[in-house]
């Protein structure tokens, strides 16, 4: 990781209020939006698929690795998810979801399906394990600030809401497994996840997340 | 499931349903506009969680694997027709190769070739579809829907489906090639666009049936019955 990426000053300057949500930094040509890229993929545009990977490959792989705890399986999950995107881009509708949300939904589902199939270990997610060695300067800083916003919002959730969300999302537990693990009735788990996600949404909005 | 399916929104958004629960919920979701809207709202914070995961950086080879995988698997490209060309096509007469086919199909071919003339930068989907139409493709009627299955001599094939309602949100149409083995997925499409031609992603042998089902978004590895419509290749 570069020195700039580690510096808190750099983070605060580049971070919070910049319109970083969809716009990668410092590229020369006018950029297609994420949504335009998905629509181009629907027309068999390989270059658009490559650009989507350039934008989301790292976060996709980081997520898959966190869930699967295995490099080869994480690569499989990301590859399969991107091929699903290649095949399914025609069903994307921008009025329904941001392209990033749509795309990461595939990655997450694929990774969760794989971890369940592989019966991989299901440990509690370690929330802070900064092992990722960042890529080049700007993107690393942007990704880092985004990560910190989300981590901070998660920390602000009441533990009873955060726990089931984290165990579901990062460890692939089903709601029934959550009820057992957390020793709560299923209905309680359901409503805590729902309330927690609503609250997370508000916290993220307050932190400027997604306000491109 | 004894409980209200609306309770499952958050668990579904977090992929915390098992396969059966997921399937049932998606069945409900297809008909529940309110759920679809709420799900869209919940999915934003869920996707944000991806950014809080810290993991190692992928190997550079992964990008190549993905691009090569996509290249090896040209999936069904839904060809969007410029609507204005339809009227022109009807008046201007029908391309020779398409004349032998169904009328709707002929209109499509004609509008396709006129837009090809107009736009030199026609993309691969257009070109492949035009080749199917102007080459010696066999047209077989669909059973259960209006339209045709076109199969070229090399097995390359396209479905032309007319008047098919658009797939509900979170759902997609999926084509299958069935020939003595388990059905093989042959492409996803959305329907709802006049006569949408769909290039199939795998060749169709002479003895095969092509079938279409409604599946969850992203498609499946094996079809969910019922078959909505189908065509025999010979």
Interface residues (C-beta under 8 A of the other chain):
Chain A: X42 X43 X44 X45 X46 X49 X50 X53 X54 X57 X58 X59 X60 X61 X62 X63 X64 X65 X66 X67 X71 X74 X75 X78 X79 X82 X83 X84 X86 X87 X88 X90 X91 X93 X96 X97 X98 X100 X101 X104 X105 X106 X107 X108 X109 X112 X127 X128 X129 X130 X131 X132 X133 X134 X135 X143 X146 X147 X149 X150 X151 X153 X154 X164 X165 X168 X169 X170 X172 X173 X174 X175 X176 X178 X187 X190 X191 X193 X194 X196 X197 X198 X200 X201 X204 X209 X210
Chain B: X3 X7 X8 X9 X10 X11 X13 X14 X15 X16 X17 X18 X21 X36 X40 X41 X42 X43 X44 X45 X46 X47 X48 X49 X50 X51 X52 X53 X54 X55 X56 X57 X58 X59 X62 X63 X65 X66 X67 X69 X70 X71 X73 X74 X75 X76 X77 X78 X123 X124 X125 X167 X169 X172 X187 X188 X189 X190 X201 X217 X218 X219
